[in-house]
Amino acid sequence: MPNHRSTPLLAAFALATLLSPLVAQAADLPGHHPAYLHALSDLRHARWNLTHRPGGAAVNEQERIAVTEVDHAIAEAMSAAGADGKNVAQDEHEDASLNHPGALHHAQDLLIKAKQDVAESEDNPEARGLRGAVIRHIDLALEATRNAIRDVEQGR
């Protein structure tokens, strides 16, 4: 005959066992913090687009500046995501069949999206300064990317 005192304990154990995978998944999801994981993916894809297209010396200089700033933004976003307890494992780059003439525009779009993700309200005081640094680096990367686009359009 079962012990009635152990029934609530067994029920709690069973519930905890069922819910533990869901709790683990929720820990990896962006919650009330900026969507650092989405921003990191966008930043990595923007970087890939900036480094996988041909161009002249002037464009390459602007792309180099943009890549440097994206690298800084990635590092800061990884720190901020880590402060929020997020898993910042690398993801794969975009499909290499992307149309190269549109790579700079695509990088620009990804940078804009990453900035929107990071700009969400931050309730973790430890990550607020990092968020500001990420946004500053994204802004500098956007400026360099726009300069590169202008240089291409003007045939420089």
C-alpha positions in Angstrom: 0.0 0.0 0.0 1.5 3.4 -1.0 2.4 5.9 1.7 0.1 9.0 1.4 2.9 11.3 2.6 5.1 10.3 -0.4 2.4 11.0 -3.0 2.8 14.8 -3.1 6.6 14.4 -3.2 6.3 11.9 -6.1 4.0 14.3 -7.9 6.4 17.2 -7.4 9.3 15.1 -8.7 7.3 14.0 -11.7 6.3 17.6 -12.5 9.9 18.8 -12.1 11.1 16.1 -14.4 8.6 17.1 -17.1 9.2 20.8 -16.8 13.1 20.8 -16.6 13.6 20.7 -20.4 11.2 23.6 -20.8 13.0 25.6 -18.1 16.4 24.9 -19.8 15.0 26.1 -23.2 13.6 29.2 -21.6 17.0 30.1 -20.2 18.4 30.3 -23.8 15.5 32.6 -25.0 15.8 36.3 -24.9 13.5 37.4 -22.1 13.0 41.0 -20.9 16.6 41.8 -22.1 17.6 42.9 -25.5 17.6 40.1 -28.1 21.3 39.6 -27.9 21.2 36.2 -29.5 19.3 37.5 -32.5 21.6 40.5 -32.7 24.7 38.2 -32.6 23.4 36.2 -35.5 22.7 39.3 -37.5 26.1 40.7 -36.7 27.9 37.5 -37.7 26.0 37.4 -41.0 26.7 41.1 -41.6 30.4 40.4 -41.0 30.3 37.5 -43.4 28.7 39.7 -46.1 31.3 42.4 -45.6 34.2 40.0 -45.9 32.9 37.9 -48.9 32.6 40.4 -51.7 35.1 41.8 -54.2 35.8 45.5 -54.3 38.4 48.2 -54.9 40.9 49.6 -52.5 38.6 52.5 -51.2 35.7 50.1 -50.6 38.0 47.6 -48.9 39.1 50.3 -46.5 35.5 51.1 -45.6 34.7 47.4 -45.3 37.8 46.9 -43.0 36.5 49.7 -40.7 33.0 48.1 -40.8 34.3 44.6 -40.0 36.5 46.0 -37.1 33.4 47.7 -35.6 31.2 44.6 -36.1 33.9 42.5 -34.4 33.8 45.0 -31.4 30.0 44.9 -31.4 30.0 41.1 -31.4 32.5 41.0 -28.5 30.4 43.5 -26.5 27.1 41.7 -27.4 28.6 38.4 -26.2 29.6 40.0 -22.9 26.1 41.5 -22.5 24.4 38.2 -23.4 26.7 36.4 -21.0 25.7 38.9 -18.3 22.1 37.9 -19.0 23.0 34.2 -18.8 22.5 33.5 -22.5 24.3 30.8 -24.5 26.4 32.6 -27.1 27.5 29.6 -29.2 28.5 30.4 -32.7 26.0 29.9 -35.5 26.7 29.2 -39.2 27.2 31.9 -41.7 24.7 32.7 -44.4 24.5 30.7 -47.6 27.5 31.5 -49.8 25.2 31.8 -52.9 24.2 35.3 -51.8 24.3 37.8 -54.7 27.7 39.5 -54.2 26.6 42.9 -55.6 24.0 43.1 -52.9 26.2 42.0 -50.1 26.9 45.5 -48.8 23.2 46.4 -48.8 22.4 43.1 -47.1 25.1 43.8 -44.4 23.5 47.2 -43.9 20.1 45.6 -43.4 21.5 43.1 -40.9 23.3 45.8 -39.0 20.0 47.8 -38.7 18.2 44.8 -37.5 20.9 44.0 -34.9 20.7 47.5 -33.6 16.9 47.2 -33.2 17.4 44.0 -31.3 20.0 45.4 -28.9 18.1 48.7 -28.4 15.2 46.9 -26.6 14.9 48.0 -23.0 17.4 46.5 -20.6 16.6 45.7 -17.0 19.9 44.2 -16.1 22.1 47.1 -14.8 25.3 45.0 -15.5 24.4 44.8 -19.2 23.3 48.5 -19.7 26.8 49.8 -20.4 27.6 46.9 -22.6 24.4 47.6 -24.6 25.5 51.2 -25.2 28.9 50.0 -26.4 27.2 47.5 -28.8 25.0 50.2 -30.3 28.0 52.6 -30.7 30.0 49.9 -32.6 27.0 49.0 -34.8 26.5 52.7 -35.6 30.2 53.0 -36.6 29.9 49.8 -38.7 26.7 51.2 -40.4 28.5 54.5 -41.2 31.4 52.6 -42.8 29.1 50.3 -44.7 27.1 53.2 -46.0 30.4 54.9 -47.1 31.4 51.6 -48.9 28.0 51.5 -50.7 28.4 55.2 -51.7 31.9 54.5 -53.0 30.6 51.6 -55.1 27.7 53.6 -56.5 30.1 56.5 -57.4 32.6 54.0 -59.0 35.4 54.6 -56.6 
